[in-house]
Amino acid sequence: MLSYYKEGKISLEKIAEKMSHAVADCFAIENRGYINEGFFADLVMVNLNKITSVNKENILYKCGWSPLEGVTFPAAILKTFVNGNCVYASEEDYGKVSFDESFKGIRLAFNS
């Protein structure tokens, strides 16, 4: 989606609306999809001025491979927050890559 943003085809606000708000609304996921007090903070901070290429050296999957290997993205991930916890911090943002493998997620709750 950030490729389309860089090409001027979609705004950052529309990306957040379609990929976060709309998903939470469509599936009636409780306390997610928005930056609101009392909601779980599931966020990604990106550097829109830096490109990233996926390669074996920067893959953090336990399996050690990715179907996206060799793909170049028009932005770089600085930090990833899940449930308000920083689970990833990039070398650029943190001085070294930090990845919290011990973090356990929380089961999603759905409105009935």
C-alpha positions as CSV (number, residue, x, y, z in Angstrom):
1,M,0.0,0.0,0.0
2,L,2.9,2.4,0.7
3,S,4.0,1.9,-3.0
4,Y,0.6,3.2,-4.0
5,Y,1.0,6.1,-1.5
6,K,4.4,7.0,-3.0
7,E,2.8,6.9,-6.5
8,G,0.1,9.4,-5.3
9,K,-2.7,6.9,-5.8
10,I,-3.9,6.7,-2.1
11,S,-3.4,8.8,1.0
12,L,-2.0,7.6,4.3
13,E,-5.4,8.4,5.9
14,K,-7.2,6.2,3.4
15,I,-4.6,3.4,4.0
16,A,-5.4,3.5,7.7
17,E,-9.1,3.6,7.0
18,K,-9.1,0.6,4.6
19,M,-6.5,-1.6,6.3
20,S,-7.3,-1.0,9.9
21,H,-10.6,0.7,10.7
22,A,-12.6,-1.1,8.0
23,V,-11.2,-4.5,9.1
24,A,-12.0,-3.9,12.7
25,D,-15.5,-2.7,11.8
26,C,-16.2,-5.5,9.2
27,F,-15.3,-8.3,11.6
28,A,-16.5,-6.5,14.8
29,I,-13.2,-6.8,16.5
30,E,-13.3,-5.3,20.0
31,N,-11.0,-2.4,20.9
32,R,-8.8,-2.6,17.8
33,G,-8.3,-0.9,14.5
34,Y,-8.3,2.7,15.9
35,I,-6.0,4.9,18.0
36,N,-8.4,5.4,20.8
37,E,-8.0,5.5,24.6
38,G,-8.7,2.0,26.0
39,F,-8.0,0.3,22.6
40,F,-5.1,-2.1,22.1
41,A,-2.2,-0.3,20.4
42,D,-1.3,-2.3,17.3
43,L,0.9,0.1,15.4
44,V,3.8,0.2,13.0
45,M,6.1,3.2,12.7
46,V,7.8,3.6,9.3
47,N,10.4,5.7,7.6
48,L,8.9,6.8,4.3
49,N,12.3,8.1,3.1
50,K,14.1,4.8,3.2
51,I,13.6,1.7,1.0
52,T,14.0,-1.8,2.4
53,S,14.9,-5.0,0.5
54,V,14.0,-8.3,2.0
55,N,17.0,-10.7,2.2
56,K,18.2,-13.6,4.3
57,E,20.1,-11.3,6.6
58,N,17.1,-9.3,7.7
59,I,14.4,-12.0,7.8
60,L,13.3,-12.5,11.5
61,Y,11.1,-15.5,10.9
62,K,12.1,-18.6,12.9
63,C,11.9,-20.6,9.6
64,G,14.6,-18.3,8.1
65,W,12.9,-17.7,4.8
66,S,10.2,-15.5,3.3
67,P,8.2,-15.5,0.1
68,L,9.0,-11.8,-0.1
69,E,12.8,-12.4,-0.3
70,G,14.2,-10.2,-3.0
71,V,11.3,-7.7,-2.9
72,T,12.1,-4.1,-2.3
73,F,9.6,-1.9,-0.4
74,P,9.4,1.9,-0.5
75,A,9.6,2.3,3.3
76,A,11.4,0.9,6.3
77,I,9.8,-0.4,9.5
78,L,11.2,1.5,12.6
79,K,9.1,-0.1,15.3
80,T,6.2,-2.5,15.7
81,F,3.8,-2.4,18.7
82,V,1.4,-5.2,19.5
83,N,-1.1,-4.6,22.4
84,G,1.0,-1.5,23.3
85,N,4.2,-3.5,23.6
86,C,7.2,-2.7,21.4
87,V,8.0,-6.1,19.9
88,Y,10.4,-4.9,17.2
89,A,12.7,-1.9,17.0
90,S,15.0,-1.3,14.0
91,E,18.7,-0.7,14.0
92,E,18.0,2.8,12.6
93,D,15.6,3.7,15.4
94,Y,17.2,1.7,18.3
95,G,20.9,1.4,17.5
96,K,20.5,-2.3,17.0
97,V,17.7,-4.7,15.9
98,S,15.6,-5.6,18.9
99,F,13.0,-8.4,18.5
100,D,11.0,-9.6,21.5
101,E,10.5,-13.3,20.9
102,S,9.1,-13.9,24.4
103,F,6.1,-11.6,23.7
104,K,2.8,-13.5,23.6
105,G,-0.2,-12.0,21.9
106,I,-3.8,-11.6,23.2
107,R,-6.7,-13.5,21.6
108,L,-9.0,-11.2,19.6
109,A,-12.4,-10.5,21.0
110,F,-15.4,-10.1,18.7
111,N,-18.6,-8.2,19.3
112,S,-21.6,-10.4,18.8
